[in-house]
């Protein structure tokens, strides 16, 4: 329909000679010529009028045909340009370039049919696009030998499985790796359910997460190796034991109190030289307390209440100093992590340093299980056979104590 209308509009670009001024004049002369002959006049006069009008009409007709041909050719050129135009604005510019209103009207007819044809083509294209997925589904169902409802259920299951695979990516940096996440790209089902771009995107994401994790591990390793961090790791446990054991007068608790107090007050020296030597070499422990602490450490006596309170005050100052150093270092490294777009909370395995008040506000009852757990943690942190033997002996003493 639209094609036939367009053909008619293009055919209308052909000019009839009668549409030209010459053709109009020739038609008028041909119509009026018989009326000019006087039937009562002379034969010569009538013959002259007839011959003259015939000759003039022929000449006017010739000029009309010539002009019609020229106008048809010009209209055809503009019509061809109109067909090649790609936008409505471009077509209007071509129509405006026509030399007269008649040709513009003819070209406007062509333009109207072009617009109708474009609308029809767009409608057919949209219909085809809407039908395409359905046709594909029919073909897939035929190839698989299933019904369309069964195919829809299969697609639903595949979509769910695909979502599960995509979820098994590398975890957020600083968290545990999900089971199977590292080799998900090597599994056959990944190639069955995911497209190539999806597999490439998954691989890129995993590689990026692995690189980030490596950066976090390197930063955490560097942070953990610093003296202020190592010292705080030691005094964190020691502070909790001291605040518990300071109120327990038993001999086992007293020995543990002295041991942990020295680790808290002189963490580096206690590690290098041992607690006994650290007591005598410490400049933070008053001389009047050193003898009593040495005897209590050797199991040769208890501690007086003033000594216990003195230890607690010294331990508080030592803990606060070490905790402040640790916090400054921790804040600095967490800032580095943020600058590198890494999870800052994954840098320190110790977390935030609690205040001394929050430590001492906890339950101060010391149980055998608490002391044994502390020794177990200490054993996990050493490979020295002599140290391990000493810890085992301490555990045995605690176990035998009433």
Buried (B, 14 or more C-beta within 10 A) or exposed (E): EBEEBBEEBBEBBBBEBEBBEBBBBBBEBBEEBEEEBEEEEEEEEBEEBBEEBEEBBEEBBEBBBEBBBEBBEBBBEBBEBBEEBEEEEEBBEBBEEBEEEBBBEBBBBBBEBBEBBEEEEEEEEEEEEEEEEEEEBEEBBEEEEBEEEEBEEBEEEEEEBBEEBBEBBBBEBBEEEEEEBEEBBEEEEBEEBBEEEBBEBBBEEBEEBBEBBEBBEEBBEEBBEBEBBBBBBBBBBBBBBBBBBBEBEBBBBBBBBBBBBBBBBBBEBBBEEBBBBBBEEBEBBEEEBBEBBBBBBEEEBBBEEEBBEBBBEBBBEBBBBBBEBBBEBBEEBBEBBEEEEBBBEBBBEEEEBBEBEEBBEEEEEBEBEBBBEBBEEBBEEEEEEEBEEBBEEBBEBBEEEE
